[in-house]
Amino acid sequence: MFQLCTVLVAITALILRESAVEHLTTLILVGTGFVIVFFLLWHDMVKAGKRVQQLETEINKRANEKLLIWENELGGISRGYWS
């Protein structure tokens, strides 16, 4: 995904050298590309966080202790990303 962002920025830089009409089209396309990439990265991040929560729960259950607490008690998925 990070490589895709790099390619989008490179394409933007190349196309912005053209006329003003093409600037608007390019900015719309690149903006759409960034939004798509952002949501794909966000989806992967949330999916990974949920898996880590599952692993923490299983490890804590097997150990009969609270050894791991980050994702289940302090992570963005459990508390909200802006708190």
N, C-alpha and C positions, 0 to 999 in steps of 0.2 A: 504494500500500500504506500509506503514511504517512497518507493521508487516511482510509483505512479504519480505522486505529487510532484516529484522532481521533473518528470517528463511533461506534466501539465505546465509547470512554470517555464520550462525551456520552450515549449510550443508558444506560450504566451509572449515570451520575449522575442521570438522570431517573427510572429505575426504582427506585433505592435509596431513594427517598422513600416507597415503598409499604410494605406489611406484611412481616413477617419471612419468611413462606413464599415470597413473591415474591423476596426477597433471595437465597435459596439458588438458585432457578431462574435468576435473572438472573446470579448469579456463575458458575454452571455454563455458561450460554450465552456469556457474555462471555469466560470463560476458554478455552472451546473456540474462540471467534473469534480470540483472541490467539494461540493455538497454531497455528491455520491460517495466520494472517497471518505469524507468525514463520517457518514453514516455507516459505511462498511467497517471502518476502524472502530467506531463506537460499539457496533454489534459484536465484533470480535473481543473487545475489551470486556464487555459485560458477560459474554459467554465464558471467557477465561476466569473472571471473578466468581461466577457461580460455580464453576468446577472446583476452584480453590476452596470455596465454602463447603462443598461436599467432602473434599479431602480432609479439611480441618475437622469437620464433624465426625467423620469416620475414625480419624487418628485419635481424637479426644475420647471417643466412645471406647475404642480398644484399650487405651491407656487408663481409662477410668479417672482421668484428670483433665483439667483445662490447660493443655500444653500450648495449643495454638488458638489465638482469638482474633487475629487481625481482620480477616474478611467477614467473619460472623458477627463481630461486635463493633469494630471500628472502621471497616471498609466502606467505600462509597455506596455499594449496593445495599447494605443494611441500614446505613444512617442517612443516605441521600448525598448526592454529590456536592451540594452547595452548603452543607451544614458543618 
